[in-house]
Amino acid sequence: MFFRRLLTLTLLAAVLLCATNWAYGQESASDQAKALLEQGVVQFKAMHFKIAKKTLLKVEASYLSDSEKKTLDEYLQEAGL
């Protein structure tokens, strides 16, 4: 009985740990996408168009909000894409 309870608690802890790591990974990817978007916008406004284009193309749009996706699309369009 003790072994069964220990095994159940161990499995539960493993599931919670995996879920926490997955959520942290999602947050990290979202933060990275937002940071790249901001960096690309700053570069574009500084008239470094080629560098801004490269930066904006690295942005993973699926991690952005709708308004951020719109901003990305606008700047990519301005950059000639």
N, C-alpha and C positions, 0 to 999 in steps of 0.2 A: 504494500500500500504506500509506504514511504517513497519507494523508488518511482512508482507511478506518478505521484504528486510532484516529485522533483523533476521528472521528465516533462510533465505538463508545464510547469513553471519555466523550465529552460526553453521549451519551444515558444512559449508566449513571449519571453524576453527576446528571443531571436527574431520573432516577427516584428515586435515593436522597434527593435534596433534597425532592421531593414527598412521599415516604413520611415523612420526618422532620417536615415541616410538618403532615401529617395527624395523626401521633401526638401532636405538641405540641398541636394543636387539641383532640384528644380529652381529653388530660390537663387542659387548661385548662377545658373544659366540665365535666369531673368535679369539679375543684376549685371551680368556681363553684357547682355544684349542692350540694356539701357545705357550702360557706360560707353559702348561702342557708338551708339546712336548720338549721344551727347558729344563725344569726341569728333565724330564726323561732321556734325553741325558746326562746331567751333572751327574746325579746319576749313569748312566751306565758307563760313563768314570771314575767315582770314584770307580768303581767296587762294587757298591751296587746293584747287579743284581736283587734281589727279590723286592727291593723297586722301582727300575726303571721299572720293569715289571708291578707292580701295577699302577704306575703313567702313563705309556704309554697306559695301557688298559683303562684309563679314558679319553683319548683324543678322541674327536668327529671328526673323519677324514673328515666328510663332510664340515667342516669349514676351512680346510687347502688347500693350493695351491697344485698343482701337485708335485712340488719338495718336499714340506713338507710331503705329503702323502708317497712319496718314502722313505724319511728319516724315517718316522714312521714305514713303513713296514720293512726296513732294521734292525732297532733296535729291533723290535718285533721278527724278525726272529733270530737275534743274542741271544735274551733272551729265545729262545726256543719255540716260538709260530708259 
